Amino acid sequence: MSQNPLPDTDPRPLPPEAPGPNECCGSGCPLCVLDLYADELARYRQALAAWKLRHPEATD
């Protein structure tokens, strides 16, 4: 009889999906997809750093 593994309660953060090459219209929108992506990427990097502190055994 095999046991089901418990779900990971602290999964590694996933990076945001980068915008496609044609998603920015280049017109200087106040909320450009590239700016939003940069914000998401910064939050991801902070979350990943905190996760790595909680999981020192993790490798890149």
CHARMM-style PDB file with segment names, atoms N, HN, CA, C and O in Angstrom:
ATOM      1  N   MET     1       0.838  -1.179   0.000  1.00  0.00      PROA
ATOM      2  CA  MET     1       0.000   0.000   0.000  1.00  0.00      PROA
ATOM      3  C   MET     1       0.879   1.237   0.000  1.00  0.00      PROA
ATOM      4  O   MET     1       1.685   1.412   0.914  1.00  0.00      PROA
ATOM      5  N   SER     2       0.749   2.095  -0.991  1.00  0.00      PROA
ATOM      6  HN  SER     2       0.094   1.954  -1.733  1.00  0.00      PROA
ATOM      7  CA  SER     2       1.571   3.298  -1.055  1.00  0.00      PROA
ATOM      8  C   SER     2       0.814   4.471  -0.456  1.00  0.00      PROA
ATOM      9  O   SER     2      -0.410   4.561  -0.540  1.00  0.00      PROA
ATOM     10  N   GLN     3       1.564   5.343   0.135  1.00  0.00      PROA
ATOM     11  HN  GLN     3       2.559   5.269   0.203  1.00  0.00      PROA
ATOM     12  CA  GLN     3       0.967   6.525   0.745  1.00  0.00      PROA
ATOM     13  C   GLN     3       1.083   7.693  -0.212  1.00  0.00      PROA
ATOM     14  O   GLN     3       2.082   7.832  -0.918  1.00  0.00      PROA
ATOM     15  N   ASN     4       0.071   8.521  -0.235  1.00  0.00      PROA
ATOM     16  HN  ASN     4      -0.740   8.408   0.338  1.00  0.00      PROA
ATOM     17  CA  ASN     4       0.121   9.734  -1.051  1.00  0.00      PROA
ATOM     18  C   ASN     4       0.991  10.762  -0.355  1.00  0.00      PROA
ATOM     19  O   ASN     4       0.839  10.985   0.846  1.00  0.00      PROA
ATOM     20  N   PRO     5       1.898  11.390  -1.083  1.00  0.00      PROA
ATOM     21  CA  PRO     5       2.721  12.428  -0.446  1.00  0.00      PROA
ATOM     22  C   PRO     5       1.846  13.639  -0.089  1.00  0.00      PROA
ATOM     23  O   PRO     5       0.868  13.952  -0.768  1.00  0.00      PROA
ATOM     24  N   LEU     6       2.226  14.282   0.969  1.00  0.00      PROA
ATOM     25  HN  LEU     6       3.021  14.028   1.521  1.00  0.00      PROA
ATOM     26  CA  LEU     6       1.501  15.482   1.391  1.00  0.00      PROA
ATOM     27  C   LEU     6       1.794  16.615   0.417  1.00  0.00      PROA
ATOM     28  O   LEU     6       2.904  16.711  -0.107  1.00  0.00      PROA
ATOM     29  N   PRO     7       0.811  17.471   0.171  1.00  0.00      PROA
ATOM     30  CA  PRO     7       1.075  18.614  -0.716  1.00  0.00      PROA
ATOM     31  C   PRO     7       2.075  19.568  -0.068  1.00  0.00      PROA
ATOM     32  O   PRO     7       2.104  19.734   1.151  1.00  0.00      PROA
ATOM     33  N   ASP     8       2.871  20.173  -0.897  1.00  0.00      PROA
ATOM     34  HN  ASP     8       2.847  20.038  -1.887  1.00  0.00      PROA
ATOM     35  CA  ASP     8       3.871  21.126  -0.416  1.00  0.00      PROA
ATOM     36  C   ASP     8       3.161  22.378   0.062  1.00  0.00      PROA
ATOM     37  O   ASP     8       2.480  23.053  -0.710  1.00  0.00      PROA
ATOM     38  N   THR     9       3.324  22.683   1.347  1.00  0.00      PROA
ATOM     39  HN  THR     9       3.877  22.134   1.974  1.00  0.00      PROA
ATOM     40  CA  THR     9       2.647  23.852   1.909  1.00  0.00      PROA
ATOM     41  C   THR     9       3.441  25.137   1.698  1.00  0.00      PROA
ATOM     42  O   THR     9       2.947  26.230   1.977  1.00  0.00      PROA
ATOM     43  N   ASP    10       4.668  25.005   1.207  1.00  0.00      PROA
ATOM     44  HN  ASP    10       5.069  24.117   0.980  1.00  0.00      PROA
ATOM     45  CA  ASP    10       5.503  26.188   0.947  1.00  0.00      PROA
ATOM     46  C   ASP    10       6.238  25.987  -0.384  1.00  0.00      PROA
ATOM     47  O   ASP    10       7.455  25.800  -0.403  1.00  0.00      PROA
ATOM     48  N   PRO    11       5.495  26.025  -1.490  1.00  0.00      PROA
ATOM     49  CA  PRO    11       6.148  25.773  -2.788  1.00  0.00      PROA
ATOM     50  C   PRO    11       7.069  26.921  -3.195  1.00  0.00      PROA
ATOM     51  O   PRO    11       6.887  28.070  -2.791  1.00  0.00      PROA
ATOM     52  N   ARG    12       8.056  26.572  -4.004  1.00  0.00      PROA
ATOM     53  HN  ARG    12       8.204  25.639  -4.333  1.00  0.00      PROA
ATOM     54  CA  ARG    12       8.973  27.581  -4.542  1.00  0.00      PROA
ATOM     55  C   ARG    12       8.176  28.564  -5.409  1.00  0.00      PROA
ATOM     56  O   ARG    12       7.353  28.142  -6.221  1.00  0.00      PROA
ATOM     57  N   PRO    13       8.413  29.859  -5.242  1.00  0.00      PROA
ATOM     58  CA  PRO    13       7.715  30.839  -6.090  1.00  0.00      PROA
ATOM     59  C   PRO    13       8.066  30.648  -7.555  1.00  0.00      PROA
ATOM     60  O   PRO    13       9.185  30.265  -7.896  1.00  0.00      PROA
ATOM     61  N   LEU    14       7.104  30.918  -8.408  1.00  0.00      PROA
ATOM     62  HN  LEU    14       6.195  31.230  -8.131  1.00  0.00      PROA
ATOM     63  CA  LEU    14       7.310  30.811  -9.847  1.00  0.00      PROA
ATOM     64  C   LEU    14       7.523  32.202 -10.438  1.00  0.00      PROA
ATOM     65  O   LEU    14       6.864  33.159 -10.032  1.00  0.00      PROA
ATOM     66  N   PRO    15       8.439  32.313 -11.390  1.00  0.00      PROA
ATOM     67  CA  PRO    15       8.675  33.631 -11.997  1.00  0.00      PROA
ATOM     68  C   PRO    15       7.473  34.062 -12.826  1.00  0.00      PROA
ATOM     69  O   PRO    15       6.734  33.227 -13.348  1.00  0.00      PROA
ATOM     70  N   PRO    16       7.286  35.364 -12.942  1.00  0.00      PROA
ATOM     71  CA  PRO    16       6.184  35.843 -13.784  1.00  0.00      PROA
ATOM     72  C   PRO    16       6.492  35.570 -15.251  1.00  0.00      PROA
ATOM     73  O   PRO    16       7.650  35.449 -15.651  1.00  0.00      PROA
ATOM     74  N   GLU    17       5.443  35.479 -16.028  1.00  0.00      PROA
ATOM     75  HN  GLU    17       4.502  35.578 -15.704  1.00  0.00      PROA
ATOM     76  CA  GLU    17       5.614  35.270 -17.461  1.00  0.00      PROA
ATOM     77  C   GLU    17       5.988  36.598 -18.112  1.00  0.00      PROA
ATOM     78  O   GLU    17       5.304  37.604 -17.928  1.00  0.00      PROA
ATOM     79  N   ALA    18       7.062  36.591 -18.862  1.00  0.00      PROA
ATOM     80  HN  ALA    18       7.618  35.774 -19.011  1.00  0.00      PROA
ATOM     81  CA  ALA    18       7.511  37.811 -19.540  1.00  0.00      PROA
ATOM     82  C   ALA    18       6.529  38.188 -20.638  1.00  0.00      PROA
ATOM     83  O   ALA    18       5.966  37.309 -21.291  1.00  0.00      PROA
ATOM     84  N   PRO    19       6.318  39.475 -20.848  1.00  0.00      PROA
ATOM     85  CA  PRO    19       5.446  39.879 -21.946  1.00  0.00      PROA
ATOM     86  C   PRO    19       6.058  39.484 -23.287  1.00  0.00      PROA
ATOM     87  O   PRO    19       7.277  39.404 -23.438  1.00  0.00      PROA
ATOM     88  N   GLY    20       5.189  39.245 -24.242  1.00  0.00      PROA
ATOM     89  HN  GLY    20       4.199  39.310 -24.120  1.00  0.00      PROA
ATOM     90  CA  GLY    20       5.648  38.882 -25.573  1.00  0.00      PROA
ATOM     91  C   GLY    20       6.271  40.075 -26.270  1.00  0.00      PROA
ATOM     92  O   GLY    20       6.115  41.209 -25.820  1.00  0.00      PROA
ATOM     93  N   PRO    21       6.974  39.830 -27.364  1.00  0.00      PROA
ATOM     94  CA  PRO    21       7.681  40.910 -28.061  1.00  0.00      PROA
ATOM     95  C   PRO    21       6.757  41.982 -28.643  1.00  0.00      PROA
ATOM     96  O   PRO    21       7.199  43.101 -28.903  1.00  0.00      PROA
ATOM     97  N   ASN    22       5.502  41.657 -28.846  1.00  0.00      PROA
ATOM     98  HN  ASN    22       5.143  40.748 -28.635  1.00  0.00      PROA
ATOM     99  CA  ASN    22       4.575  42.630 -29.431  1.00  0.00      PROA
ATOM    100  C   ASN    22       3.545  43.157 -28.441  1.00  0.00      PROA
ATOM    101  O   ASN    22       2.582  43.807 -28.848  1.00  0.00      PROA
ATOM    102  N   GLU    23       3.727  42.891 -27.147  1.00  0.00      PROA
ATOM    103  HN  GLU    23       4.509  42.362 -26.816  1.00  0.00      PROA
ATOM    104  CA  GLU    23       2.732  43.312 -26.159  1.00  0.00      PROA
ATOM    105  C   GLU    23       2.868  44.777 -25.775  1.00  0.00      PROA
ATOM    106  O   GLU    23       1.890  45.383 -25.337  1.00  0.00      PROA
ATOM    107  N   CYS    24       4.031  45.355 -25.924  1.00  0.00      PROA
ATOM    108  HN  CYS    24       4.825  44.863 -26.281  1.00  0.00      PROA
ATOM    109  CA  CYS    24       4.218  46.786 -25.644  1.00  0.00      PROA
ATOM    110  C   CYS    24       3.998  47.547 -26.949  1.00  0.00      PROA
ATOM    111  O   CYS    24       4.607  47.251 -27.977  1.00  0.00      PROA
ATOM    112  N   CYS    25       3.103  48.542 -26.874  1.00  0.00      PROA
ATOM    113  HN  CYS    25       2.608  48.782 -26.039  1.00  0.00      PROA
ATOM    114  CA  CYS    25       2.796  49.293 -28.094  1.00  0.00      PROA
ATOM    115  C   CYS    25       3.788  50.431 -28.331  1.00  0.00      PROA
ATOM    116  O   CYS    25       3.810  51.018 -29.413  1.00  0.00      PROA
ATOM    117  N   GLY    26       4.614  50.749 -27.320  1.00  0.00      PROA
ATOM    118  HN  GLY    26       4.596  50.272 -26.441  1.00  0.00      PROA
ATOM    119  CA  GLY    26       5.628  51.777 -27.479  1.00  0.00      PROA
ATOM    120  C   GLY    26       5.100  53.195 -27.429  1.00  0.00      PROA
ATOM    121  O   GLY    26       5.806  54.130 -27.807  1.00  0.00      PROA
ATOM    122  N   SER    27       3.857  53.375 -26.965  1.00  0.00      PROA
ATOM    123  HN  SER    27       3.284  52.615 -26.658  1.00  0.00      PROA
ATOM    124  CA  SER    27       3.284  54.720 -26.953  1.00  0.00      PROA
ATOM    125  C   SER    27       3.397  55.418 -25.595  1.00  0.00      PROA
ATOM    126  O   SER    27       2.823  56.491 -25.406  1.00  0.00      PROA
ATOM    127  N   GLY    28       4.123  54.827 -24.657  1.00  0.00      PROA
ATOM    128  HN  GLY    28       4.589  53.955 -24.811  1.00  0.00      PROA
ATOM    129  CA  GLY    28       4.334  55.474 -23.362  1.00  0.00      PROA
ATOM    130  C   GLY    28       3.143  55.377 -22.432  1.00  0.00      PROA
ATOM    131  O   GLY    28       2.889  56.304 -21.663  1.00  0.00      PROA
ATOM    132  N   CYS    29       2.413  54.292 -22.482  1.00  0.00      PROA
ATOM    133  HN  CYS    29       2.619  53.538 -23.107  1.00  0.00      PROA
ATOM    134  CA  CYS    29       1.245  54.102 -21.613  1.00  0.00      PROA
ATOM    135  C   CYS    29       1.655  54.260 -20.142  1.00  0.00      PROA
ATOM    136  O   CYS    29       2.763  53.878 -19.765  1.00  0.00      PROA
ATOM    137  N   PRO    30       0.769  54.818 -19.315  1.00  0.00      PROA
ATOM    138  CA  PRO    30       1.097  54.974 -17.891  1.00  0.00      PROA
ATOM    139  C   PRO    30       1.277  53.632 -17.188  1.00  0.00      PROA
ATOM    140  O   PRO    30       2.032  53.548 -16.220  1.00  0.00      PROA
ATOM    141  N   LEU    31       0.610  52.596 -17.646  1.00  0.00      PROA
ATOM    142  HN  LEU    31      -0.003  52.664 -18.433  1.00  0.00      PROA
ATOM    143  CA  LEU    31       0.766  51.259 -17.086  1.00  0.00      PROA
ATOM    144  C   LEU    31       1.244  50.310 -18.184  1.00  0.00      PROA
ATOM    145  O   LEU    31       0.517  49.411 -18.607  1.00  0.00      PROA
ATOM    146  N   CYS    32       2.448  50.522 -18.627  1.00  0.00      PROA
ATOM    147  HN  CYS    32       3.039  51.252 -18.284  1.00  0.00      PROA
ATOM    148  CA  CYS    32       3.040  49.694 -19.690  1.00  0.00      PROA
ATOM    149  C   CYS    32       3.224  48.264 -19.186  1.00  0.00      PROA
ATOM    150  O   CYS    32       3.559  48.045 -18.022  1.00  0.00      PROA
ATOM    151  N   VAL    33       3.004  47.301 -20.067  1.00  0.00      PROA
ATOM    152  HN  VAL    33       2.732  47.479 -21.012  1.00  0.00      PROA
ATOM    153  CA  VAL    33       3.187  45.901 -19.687  1.00  0.00      PROA
ATOM    154  C   VAL    33       4.625  45.630 -19.243  1.00  0.00      PROA
ATOM    155  O   VAL    33       4.859  44.753 -18.411  1.00  0.00      PROA
ATOM    156  N   LEU    34       5.574  46.361 -19.780  1.00  0.00      PROA
ATOM    157  HN  LEU    34       5.384  47.074 -20.456  1.00  0.00      PROA
ATOM    158  CA  LEU    34       6.974  46.164 -19.369  1.00  0.00      PROA
ATOM    159  C   LEU    34       7.203  46.660 -17.947  1.00  0.00      PROA
ATOM    160  O   LEU    34       7.963  46.049 -17.195  1.00  0.00      PROA
ATOM    161  N   ASP    35       6.557  47.759 -17.569  1.00  0.00      PROA
ATOM    162  HN  ASP    35       5.939  48.255 -18.180  1.00  0.00      PROA
ATOM    163  CA  ASP    35       6.650  48.258 -16.193  1.00  0.00      PROA
ATOM    164  C   ASP    35       5.980  47.288 -15.227  1.00  0.00      PROA
ATOM    165  O   ASP    35       6.516  46.998 -14.157  1.00  0.00      PROA
ATOM    166  N   LEU    36       4.812  46.790 -15.608  1.00  0.00      PROA
ATOM    167  HN  LEU    36       4.377  47.025 -16.477  1.00  0.00      PROA
ATOM    168  CA  LEU    36       4.099  45.835 -14.759  1.00  0.00      PROA
ATOM    169  C   LEU    36       4.920  44.560 -14.589  1.00  0.00      PROA
ATOM    170  O   LEU    36       4.976  43.995 -13.496  1.00  0.00      PROA
ATOM    171  N   TYR    37       5.548  44.114 -15.652  1.00  0.00      PROA
ATOM    172  HN  TYR    37       5.502  44.573 -16.540  1.00  0.00      PROA
ATOM    173  CA  TYR    37       6.399  42.924 -15.578  1.00  0.00      PROA
ATOM    174  C   TYR    37       7.588  43.178 -14.648  1.00  0.00      PROA
ATOM    175  O   TYR    37       7.943  42.310 -13.852  1.00  0.00      PROA
ATOM    176  N   ALA    38       8.199  44.346 -14.740  1.00  0.00      PROA
ATOM    177  HN  ALA    38       7.910  45.052 -15.387  1.00  0.00      PROA
ATOM    178  CA  ALA    38       9.334  44.674 -13.870  1.00  0.00      PROA
ATOM    179  C   ALA    38       8.907  44.653 -12.403  1.00  0.00      PROA
ATOM    180  O   ALA    38       9.650  44.174 -11.547  1.00  0.00      PROA
ATOM    181  N   ASP    39       7.718  45.167 -12.115  1.00  0.00      PROA
ATOM    182  HN  ASP    39       7.115  45.556 -12.811  1.00  0.00      PROA
ATOM    183  CA  ASP    39       7.197  45.135 -10.743  1.00  0.00      PROA
ATOM    184  C   ASP    39       6.973  43.700 -10.273  1.00  0.00      PROA
ATOM    185  O   ASP    39       7.344  43.344  -9.155  1.00  0.00      PROA
ATOM    186  N   GLU    40       6.368  42.881 -11.126  1.00  0.00      PROA
ATOM    187  HN  GLU    40       6.067  43.170 -12.035  1.00  0.00      PROA
ATOM    188  CA  GLU    40       6.134  41.475 -10.790  1.00  0.00      PROA
ATOM    189  C   GLU    40       7.448  40.732 -10.585  1.00  0.00      PROA
ATOM    190  O   GLU    40       7.564  39.895  -9.690  1.00  0.00      PROA
ATOM    191  N   LEU    41       8.432  41.042 -11.418  1.00  0.00      PROA
ATOM    192  HN  LEU    41       8.337  41.722 -12.145  1.00  0.00      PROA
ATOM    193  CA  LEU    41       9.732  40.391 -11.316  1.00  0.00      PROA
ATOM    194  C   LEU    41      10.424  40.761 -10.001  1.00  0.00      PROA
ATOM    195  O   LEU    41      11.055  39.910  -9.374  1.00  0.00      PROA
ATOM    196  N   ALA    42      10.310  42.004  -9.588  1.00  0.00      PROA
ATOM    197  HN  ALA    42       9.797  42.696 -10.098  1.00  0.00      PROA
ATOM    198  CA  ALA    42      10.894  42.431  -8.310  1.00  0.00      PROA
ATOM    199  C   ALA    42      10.223  41.698  -7.149  1.00  0.00      PROA
ATOM    200  O   ALA    42      10.902  41.239  -6.230  1.00  0.00      PROA
ATOM    201  N   ARG    43       8.886  41.587  -7.188  1.00  0.00      PROA
ATOM    202  HN  ARG    43       8.335  41.960  -7.935  1.00  0.00      PROA
ATOM    203  CA  ARG    43       8.166  40.863  -6.131  1.00  0.00      PROA
ATOM    204  C   ARG    43       8.565  39.385  -6.126  1.00  0.00      PROA
ATOM    205  O   ARG    43       8.732  38.785  -5.064  1.00  0.00      PROA
ATOM    206  N   TYR    44       8.715  38.808  -7.314  1.00  0.00      PROA
ATOM    207  HN  TYR    44       8.580  39.296  -8.176  1.00  0.00      PROA
ATOM    208  CA  TYR    44       9.138  37.409  -7.404  1.00  0.00      PROA
ATOM    209  C   TYR    44      10.523  37.218  -6.786  1.00  0.00      PROA
ATOM    210  O   TYR    44      10.742  36.274  -6.027  1.00  0.00      PROA
ATOM    211  N   ARG    45      11.443  38.101  -7.107  1.00  0.00      PROA
ATOM    212  HN  ARG    45      11.265  38.867  -7.724  1.00  0.00      PROA
ATOM    213  CA  ARG    45      12.812  37.969  -6.571  1.00  0.00      PROA
ATOM    214  C   ARG    45      12.826  38.081  -5.053  1.00  0.00      PROA
ATOM    215  O   ARG    45      13.581  37.372  -4.389  1.00  0.00      PROA
ATOM    216  N   GLN    46      12.001  38.962  -4.496  1.00  0.00      PROA
ATOM    217  HN  GLN    46      11.387  39.538  -5.036  1.00  0.00      PROA
ATOM    218  CA  GLN    46      11.905  39.078  -3.035  1.00  0.00      PROA
ATOM    219  C   GLN    46      11.314  37.807  -2.437  1.00  0.00      PROA
ATOM    220  O   GLN    46      11.812  37.295  -1.434  1.00  0.00      PROA
ATOM    221  N   ALA    47      10.251  37.300  -3.056  1.00  0.00      PROA
ATOM    222  HN  ALA    47       9.846  37.715  -3.871  1.00  0.00      PROA
ATOM    223  CA  ALA    47       9.617  36.078  -2.562  1.00  0.00      PROA
ATOM    224  C   ALA    47      10.575  34.895  -2.665  1.00  0.00      PROA
ATOM    225  O   ALA    47      10.623  34.056  -1.765  1.00  0.00      PROA
ATOM    226  N   LEU    48      11.331  34.823  -3.748  1.00  0.00      PROA
ATOM    227  HN  LEU    48      11.291  35.504  -4.479  1.00  0.00      PROA
ATOM    228  CA  LEU    48      12.286  33.735  -3.923  1.00  0.00      PROA
ATOM    229  C   LEU    48      13.400  33.810  -2.882  1.00  0.00      PROA
ATOM    230  O   LEU    48      13.809  32.784  -2.337  1.00  0.00      PROA
ATOM    231  N   ALA    49      13.888  35.001  -2.605  1.00  0.00      PROA
ATOM    232  HN  ALA    49      13.556  35.834  -3.048  1.00  0.00      PROA
ATOM    233  CA  ALA    49      14.936  35.157  -1.588  1.00  0.00      PROA
ATOM    234  C   ALA    49      14.424  34.711  -0.219  1.00  0.00      PROA
ATOM    235  O   ALA    49      15.137  34.031   0.518  1.00  0.00      PROA
ATOM    236  N   ALA    50      13.200  35.089   0.119  1.00  0.00      PROA
ATOM    237  HN  ALA    50      12.621  35.642  -0.480  1.00  0.00      PROA
ATOM    238  CA  ALA    50      12.614  34.685   1.405  1.00  0.00      PROA
ATOM    239  C   ALA    50      12.409  33.170   1.438  1.00  0.00      PROA
ATOM    240  O   ALA    50      12.649  32.530   2.461  1.00  0.00      PROA
ATOM    241  N   TRP    51      11.964  32.601   0.315  1.00  0.00      PROA
ATOM    242  HN  TRP    51      11.770  33.121  -0.516  1.00  0.00      PROA
ATOM    243  CA  TRP    51      11.759  31.155   0.240  1.00  0.00      PROA
ATOM    244  C   TRP    51      13.081  30.414   0.417  1.00  0.00      PROA
ATOM    245  O   TRP    51      13.139  29.396   1.107  1.00  0.00      PROA
ATOM    246  N   LYS    52      14.149  30.928  -0.211  1.00  0.00      PROA
ATOM    247  HN  LYS    52      14.102  31.755  -0.772  1.00  0.00      PROA
ATOM    248  CA  LYS    52      15.473  30.276  -0.090  1.00  0.00      PROA
ATOM    249  C   LYS    52      15.979  30.323   1.335  1.00  0.00      PROA
ATOM    250  O   LYS    52      16.680  29.407   1.764  1.00  0.00      PROA
ATOM    251  N   LEU    53      15.644  31.370   2.087  1.00  0.00      PROA
ATOM    252  HN  LEU    53      15.075  32.114   1.739  1.00  0.00      PROA
ATOM    253  CA  LEU    53      16.029  31.407   3.501  1.00  0.00      PROA
ATOM    254  C   LEU    53      15.306  30.324   4.288  1.00  0.00      PROA
ATOM    255  O   LEU    53      15.866  29.750   5.221  1.00  0.00      PROA
ATOM    256  N   ARG    54      14.053  30.044   3.909  1.00  0.00      PROA
ATOM    257  HN  ARG    54      13.598  30.511   3.151  1.00  0.00      PROA
ATOM    258  CA  ARG    54      13.287  29.007   4.590  1.00  0.00      PROA
ATOM    259  C   ARG    54      13.668  27.608   4.120  1.00  0.00      PROA
ATOM    260  O   ARG    54      13.376  26.623   4.799  1.00  0.00      PROA
ATOM    261  N   HSD    55      14.318  27.516   2.963  1.00  0.00      PROA
ATOM    262  HN  HSD    55      14.555  28.316   2.412  1.00  0.00      PROA
ATOM    263  CA  HSD    55      14.698  26.233   2.371  1.00  0.00      PROA
ATOM    264  C   HSD    55      16.176  26.262   1.959  1.00  0.00      PROA
ATOM    265  O   HSD    55      16.488  26.250   0.769  1.00  0.00      PROA
ATOM    266  N   PRO    56      17.079  26.300   2.939  1.00  0.00      PROA
ATOM    267  CA  PRO    56      18.505  26.399   2.608  1.00  0.00      PROA
ATOM    268  C   PRO    56      19.032  25.182   1.831  1.00  0.00      PROA
ATOM    269  O   PRO    56      20.094  25.257   1.212  1.00  0.00      PROA
ATOM    270  N   GLU    57      18.306  24.078   1.861  1.00  0.00      PROA
ATOM    271  HN  GLU    57      17.444  24.017   2.364  1.00  0.00      PROA
ATOM    272  CA  GLU    57      18.742  22.884   1.148  1.00  0.00      PROA
ATOM    273  C   GLU    57      18.453  22.968  -0.348  1.00  0.00      PROA
ATOM    274  O   GLU    57      18.960  22.158  -1.124  1.00  0.00      PROA
ATOM    275  N   ALA    58      17.653  23.929  -0.751  1.00  0.00      PROA
ATOM    276  HN  ALA    58      17.241  24.587  -0.121  1.00  0.00      PROA
ATOM    277  CA  ALA    58      17.253  24.049  -2.161  1.00  0.00      PROA
ATOM    278  C   ALA    58      18.437  24.466  -3.031  1.00  0.00      PROA
ATOM    279  O   ALA    58      19.310  25.228  -2.615  1.00  0.00      PROA
ATOM    280  N   THR    59      18.430  23.938  -4.249  1.00  0.00      PROA
ATOM    281  HN  THR    59      17.720  23.319  -4.586  1.00  0.00      PROA
ATOM    282  CA  THR    59      19.469  24.307  -5.214  1.00  0.00      PROA
ATOM    283  C   THR    59      18.824  25.061  -6.370  1.00  0.00      PROA
ATOM    284  O   THR    59      17.618  24.956  -6.591  1.00  0.00      PROA
ATOM    285  N   ASP    60      19.614  25.803  -7.088  1.00  0.00      PROA
ATOM    286  HN  ASP    60      20.594  25.888  -6.908  1.00  0.00      PROA
ATOM    287  CA  ASP    60      19.093  26.570  -8.219  1.00  0.00      PROA
ATOM    288  C   ASP    60      18.887  25.719  -9.428  1.00  0.00      PROA
ATOM    289  OT1 ASP    60      18.452  26.216 -10.467  1.00  0.00      PROA
TER     290      ASP     60
END
